[in-house]
Amino acid sequence: MDHFGIGAAMYGMALIYIHASRRTGRTTSLVESVKDGDRICFVDNHEAERVKRLCFERGVNIECIVIDPKNSHRLMERGTSQGRTIFDHTWVEKFYLHTLEQCQKEIDRLQQQASGHGAQHRETRRKAEEISKWNI
């Protein structure tokens, strides 16, 4: 358990940023920045096709792929692109949110594995501490 709620606060901050960044021109900026041979990674086919069409209208030939941010390692199965590999803003947002969730779960797992269980454990620990005071 994240006793201080740091993970929940970071997750909340990420959500606030994500919502505040909507309709700010990130996709337009991405479309204007790509060059022939670049590859863009998306969360879903609908957005990938839309951006590919926008780039085609600009006369730029790019590759659009769909990779689940929860399985980002699958990107390596695609090999390298001719140009840069760029992640769509939605992909990056989902990747960060997933990673924050995984960090929270890892803290819970660490705490559970490193902690004793129940009042008996605490009582045994107290007895051991008391006995160790008297052992020289």
C-alpha positions as CSV (number, residue, x, y, z in Angstrom):
1,M,0.0,0.0,0.0
2,D,1.2,3.5,-0.9
3,H,0.7,4.9,2.6
4,F,1.1,8.5,1.4
5,G,-1.0,8.2,-1.8
6,I,1.8,9.3,-4.0
7,G,0.8,6.9,-6.8
8,A,-2.8,8.0,-6.7
9,A,-1.7,11.7,-6.8
10,M,0.6,11.1,-9.8
11,Y,-2.2,9.2,-11.6
12,G,-4.6,12.1,-10.9
13,M,-2.1,14.6,-12.2
14,A,-1.6,12.6,-15.4
15,L,-5.4,12.5,-15.9
16,I,-5.6,16.3,-15.4
17,Y,-2.9,16.9,-17.9
18,I,-4.5,14.5,-20.4
19,H,-7.9,16.2,-20.2
20,A,-6.3,19.7,-20.2
21,S,-4.3,18.9,-23.4
22,R,-7.3,18.0,-25.5
23,R,-7.9,20.0,-28.6
24,T,-4.5,21.7,-28.4
25,G,-3.3,20.6,-31.9
26,R,-1.0,17.7,-31.0
27,T,-2.2,15.6,-33.9
28,T,-1.8,18.4,-36.3
29,S,1.7,19.1,-35.0
30,L,2.5,15.4,-35.4
31,V,1.2,15.3,-39.0
32,E,3.3,18.4,-39.9
33,S,6.5,17.0,-38.3
34,V,6.7,13.6,-39.9
35,K,8.8,12.8,-42.9
36,D,8.9,10.0,-45.5
37,G,9.9,6.7,-43.9
38,D,8.7,7.6,-40.4
39,R,6.5,5.3,-38.4
40,I,3.8,6.3,-35.9
41,C,2.6,4.0,-33.2
42,F,-1.1,4.2,-32.3
43,V,-3.6,2.7,-29.8
44,D,-6.3,1.9,-32.4
45,N,-6.7,1.4,-36.1
46,H,-9.3,4.3,-36.5
47,E,-6.8,7.0,-35.5
48,A,-3.9,5.3,-37.3
49,E,-5.9,5.4,-40.6
50,R,-7.0,9.0,-40.0
51,V,-3.4,10.2,-39.5
52,K,-2.1,8.1,-42.4
53,R,-4.7,9.8,-44.7
54,L,-3.7,13.3,-43.4
55,C,-0.1,12.5,-44.1
56,F,-0.9,11.2,-47.5
57,E,-2.7,14.4,-48.3
58,R,0.5,16.2,-47.3
59,G,2.4,14.0,-49.7
60,V,4.3,12.1,-47.0
61,N,4.6,8.3,-47.0
62,I,4.6,7.0,-43.4
63,E,3.9,3.7,-41.7
64,C,1.1,3.6,-39.1
65,I,1.1,0.7,-36.7
66,V,-1.1,-0.3,-33.7
67,I,0.5,-1.6,-30.5
68,D,-1.2,-2.0,-27.2
69,P,0.7,0.2,-24.7
70,K,0.3,-2.6,-22.1
71,N,2.3,-4.8,-24.4
72,S,4.9,-2.2,-25.6
73,H,7.5,-5.0,-26.0
74,R,5.6,-6.1,-29.1
75,L,7.0,-3.1,-30.9
76,M,10.3,-4.9,-31.2
77,E,8.6,-7.6,-33.2
78,R,8.1,-5.0,-36.0
79,G,11.8,-4.4,-36.6
80,T,13.1,-0.9,-37.2
81,S,11.5,1.7,-39.3
82,Q,13.2,3.5,-42.2
83,G,12.9,6.8,-40.4
84,R,12.0,7.7,-36.8
85,T,9.5,5.7,-34.7
86,I,7.1,8.2,-33.1
87,F,4.4,7.5,-30.5
88,D,1.0,9.2,-30.9
89,H,0.0,11.3,-27.9
90,T,-2.8,8.9,-27.0
91,W,-0.4,6.0,-27.0
92,V,2.0,7.9,-24.7
93,E,-0.8,8.8,-22.3
94,K,-2.1,5.3,-22.0
95,F,1.5,4.0,-21.6
96,Y,2.1,6.4,-18.7
97,L,-1.2,5.5,-17.0
98,H,-0.5,1.8,-17.3
99,T,3.0,2.2,-16.0
100,L,1.7,4.2,-13.0
101,E,-0.8,1.4,-12.3
102,Q,1.9,-1.2,-12.5
103,C,4.1,0.8,-10.0
104,Q,1.2,1.0,-7.5
105,K,0.7,-2.8,-7.9
106,E,4.5,-3.4,-7.4
107,I,4.5,-1.4,-4.2
108,D,1.6,-3.4,-2.9
109,R,3.3,-6.6,-3.8
110,L,6.6,-5.6,-2.2
111,Q,4.8,-4.5,1.0
112,Q,2.8,-7.8,1.2
113,Q,5.9,-10.0,0.6
114,A,8.1,-8.0,3.1
115,S,5.5,-7.8,5.9
116,G,4.4,-10.2,8.5
117,H,0.9,-11.3,8.8
118,G,-1.5,-10.5,11.6
119,A,-1.2,-9.6,15.3
120,Q,0.7,-12.8,16.1
121,H,3.6,-11.7,14.0
122,R,3.7,-8.3,15.6
123,E,3.6,-9.9,19.1
124,T,6.5,-12.3,18.1
125,R,8.5,-9.4,16.8
126,R,8.0,-7.4,20.1
127,K,9.1,-10.4,22.2
128,A,12.2,-10.9,20.0
129,E,13.1,-7.2,20.4
130,E,12.6,-7.4,24.2
131,I,14.7,-10.6,24.5
132,S,17.5,-9.1,22.4
133,K,17.8,-6.2,24.9
134,W,18.7,-8.7,27.6
135,N,21.1,-10.9,25.5
136,I,24.6,-9.6,25.6
